[in-house]
Amino acid sequence: MDVKDTAPGATPPGPIPAVLAIDGGNSKTDIALVADDGRVLATVRGPGSGAPSASTLAPMVEEVARRAGLDGSAPVARHISACLANVDLPEEEERLSAELGERSWSHTSQVLNDTFALLRSGTRRPWGVAVVCGAGVNCAGVSPDGRIARFLALGHHTGDWGGGHWLGNEIMYSAMRAEDGRGPQTALRQRVAEYFGKPTVHDVAVAVHLGSVSPGDLVQLTRVLLEAADAGDPVAVALVERQAEEVFLMARSVLERLDLAGTDVEVVLGGGILATRHPLLTQGVEARLKEYAPSAQPRYTDVPPVAGAALLGLDSLGAPQQALDRLREWYRNGGN
């Protein structure tokens, strides 16, 4: 993971924070200013962005600097650690890093996909594997020697299966086919209609077609799926088990590519769906991992991804373990 020099030769006017940490997703963006010793000086939460850019981040960066008591002069921090959704290719990382450099917010920067923030937020060491299963799915890994393995994770055409957007459509598919007789009966038929307050799944499908139910609304059907699986519905159970298999397959691929299967590698499981810790899903993933890589250690985060971005920044600056621990403890205490 390359660290880019965004302000070569610049000299700070005085002591400035160590890290400007950014975790940007589709639904929200979290920013934190962190001192060398791991103290969190200020935080800001703002809207998400489908296409992150320096201009969309600028108001939040200015606000977090103001909250930290900075005088508004550049740079804001010595290093930017930005982990952002929809930054999937090296050229996209390069483009955004160049944009950040033009703002002179820091002397160096590191721009990565947001999966790397999840990874660092859940590991004791700066290497391991992370699988995110939220609105979408993705996976990335870092080896002890710094090698990286990742996926394009751009949708069905890049081999993806699962996540809230995909599952929402699969749930509708199964419920609709149960209703019109093309598929097996499933409790999802009734549960989907009830969730949207409609008489039938047909009515829900029409609402999707007309736009009164959005694709984002269908993501919320994952809770309906998990409830139906809890009740033993075979169709729901099969979908959850398929999701567990897909999460495992992503992790297995990265473990193989980085030669980590025989180590005590930490495998972080995160994202909105995995964060539910639904037994059928998480136990399914863990059982598969145990069989394939017995020494691997499944992990679930107890700090938000922005803490992972901050930890990556502190790693880049060579911060001592005490600073890393202090940062984690601050977030574990709810930001107090």
N, C-alpha and C positions, 0 to 999 in steps of 0.2 A: 504494500500500500504506500504509494508515493506521497511525500509531503512536498507541496509546491511552495517556492519562494514567491510571495505575492507583493513584497515591497522591498526589493534588494537595496541594501545600503541605508535604509531609513533608520533614524535614531529616535527612540521614543523620548518625549519631553520629560518624562519622569516615570515613577513606578506605575505600571498598568497591569490589569488582570492577565493571568496566564492564558486562559482559554475562553473563547466564545464558542459555546457548544450549541449546535442546532440539530434538532430532530424534526424533520418535516414530513408529514404524511398527507394523505388525501383529505382527511377530516380536520386535522389540527396541526399546528406547528408549535413546538416548545423550544425556547431559547434560554440559555443560562450563561452567566458570566462567573468564572471560577478563578480563584486565586491559586498561587503556587502550592499552598499548603492544603488545598482541597476544600477551602471554604467557598460556599456558594454565595456570591455577592448580590445577585439579583436574578430574577426569572421573569419571563413573559410567556404568555400563551396567546397565540393568534390563529387565524384561519389556516386551513390547509390549502394546498395548491396542486392542481393537476400537472402543471408545468413550472417547477420551481425556477426562480431567477433572482438575481441580486435586487432587482427593483421590487419584487413582491416581499422580499425579506427586509428591505430597508426600514420601513416604519417600525418593525419589531426590534431590529437592532438598535435603532435610535432610542426606543423606549427603554430597552433593558440597560443601555448605557446611562440614560437619565436616572433610572431607579438605582443604579450603582453609585450615583453621585459623580459621574465623570463630567468633565466640562464641555463635552461635545467635540473636542479635537480628536483627530485621528492619530494613531490607531486606537481601536477600542480594546484590543487584546493582542498578545504576542502571536497567538496561533488560533486559527479557526478550525474547528472539527465539525464538519457538516455532513450529516447522514440523512439522505432525502429519498422519498419515494419517487418513482418515475425517472430516476437517474440510473439507468440500467447498463449503459455502454461506456467504455473508456473515453470515447470522444465526448460523451455528455458530461462526464466528470471533468474533463479538460476544459470544456466550454464554460461550465459554471465556476470552476476554479479561476479561470481568467476573468470572469465577471466580478468575482469577489475581490480579485487583485486590483481591478480598476477603482473599487470603492476605497481602497487603502484602509480597510478596517483592521488589518493585521499584517504581520511580517511574513507569516507562512500560513498555508492552508492545506487541508486534506478534505476532499469531497468524495463521498462514498454513497452507495445505496443504503437505505435505512435498515436493511437486514444486518449490516455490520454493527449498528447501534444495539440492536437486540442481542447479537452475539456477545458483545463486550459487557452488556449490562448483566448477563447471566453467568459469566465465567470468572473464575478466580485468577486465571492467567490470560494473557493477551492472545490466546489461540484456542481453537475449538470449532464447533459446528453449530449453526443456528438454522432452525426451520421456522418460518413464520406462516401461520395459517389464519388469516383474518378475512378481509374482503377478497384478497387474492392469496396466492401461495408463492413462496420463494425460499431459497436456501443458499447459504454461503458458508465457506469454511476457510480457516487460516491455519496453516501448519506451524509447528514450532520454529521452522526456519524461514517463515514469512511467505511461503507459497500460498496462493489463493485459488480456490475453486468456487465457481458460482454458476448460476443459470441465467438464461435470457429472461425467463419468466414474463413473457409478453402476452401470454394467452394460449388458447388451444393450439394455434399453429406453431408454438414453440414447445409443445409437449406437456403443457400444464393440465392438471385436473384438480379441481377443488377450490376451496375458499368460498366466502359468502356469496359472491356474484354467481359463481358456477353452481353451487349447491342450491341457490334460490331457484335457478332455472330447472335443475334436476327435480326439485321438490314439486314445482308446478307441473313438470312433465309427468311425473308419477301420479299426481293427484288428478290431472286432466284425463289421463288414460284410464284411471280407475273409474272415473265418472262416466266416460263415454263407452266403456266396455272393451277398449283395446288392450288394457293391461290388468294386472292383478288388483284386487281390492286392497285398500290400505287406509289406515286411520288418517293419513295425510289429507285425504279427500275432504273429510269433515273439518279437520283442524285448519286447513288453509282457508276455507270459506269463512269459518268463524273468526279467524285472525283478522281478516279484512272486513268483517261485518257484512258479508254478502251471502245470499241464499245458496249459491253454487260456485264451484270452481270456474264454470263457464263465465259467470259474472265477473270473477276476478280477472280472467284472461281478457275479457272485453275491456275492463278498466285499464289493464296494462296496455292494450292496443290503443286506447283513446288517450292515454297519458295521465289519467287520474291516479294510477298506481305506477310509480317509477321503478326502474331497475334497482335503485337504491333501496326502495321499500322491500323488494324481494329478498335482499340480503338478510333482512330481519327474520326471514322464515327459518333460519338455522335454529332458532330457539324452538320453533314448532317441531322441527326434525328431531332435536335432541329429546324433547318431551315424548314424542311418539316412540322413539327408540327405547326410552326408559320403560314405556308401557309394553315393550316387546313386539311392536309392529314389525313384521319381517322386512317390508320394503324400506322402512326407516333404518332398521338395524343394518341392512345391506349397504345403504349409502354411507352410514357412519363408519362401517368397517372398511369400505373402499377409501374413505378419506384417511383413515389410519394407515392403510397400505401405501397410499401416495406420499404421506408425510415420511414414512419409513424409507420408501424408495429414493426420495430426494436425499435424505441423510446418508443412506448407504452409498449412493453415487459419490458424494463428496468424501466420505470416509475412504472409499477405494482410491479416488483420484489423489488424495493427499497421504495415502499409506498410513492411515490412523486407526484402522479397524482393530489392531492388536494393542492399542494403547488405552490409557485411562482418560481418553478424550471426553470433555464435557460437551454434551449435545443439548443445546438450549431450545426449548419448545415454547413458542410464543405466538402472539397475535390473538385477536379477539376470540376466535373459536377454540384454539388450544388453551387459552387463558381460562375458559370455563371449567377446565379440569374434569370434563365429563368422563366418567370411568370407562365407558366402552371405547371412547376415542383414545384417551391417554394410555390406558392399559394395553390397548391394541398396539400402539406405537412402541411402548416400552417393552412389551413381550417380544416383538420382532427385533428390536435393537439388542435385547439380551441374548437372543439366539444367534444373531449374526456377529455381534461385537460384545462379548461378555463383560469386558472391562470398561466399556463406555458408561458414562454417568449422565443420565437424563437430568436436566436442570430446568427449573421454572423461575422466572425473574421475580425479585421482590423490590426492584427499583424500576423506574420508567426508562424507556429507551434514550431519553435525553441524557440520563446519567451515563449510559453507555457511550454516547458521543463525547461527553466530557472526559470519561476515563480514557478513551482513545486519544484525546488531546493531551491529557497528562502523560500518557505513555510516550507520546511523541516528544515531549519536553523532558523526559527522563525523571519524572516526579518520583519521590520515594513512596514506598508502600503505605506509610502513614498518611500521606495525602490522599491516596486512593481509598483507603479505609474511611477516612473522614468524610469524603464525598458520599460514599455509599451510605454511611450512617445517617447523614443529613437527610437523604431521600427516604431511607427506611423509617425515619421518624416523622415522615409526612411533610418534610420541608421546614422543619423547625430546628 
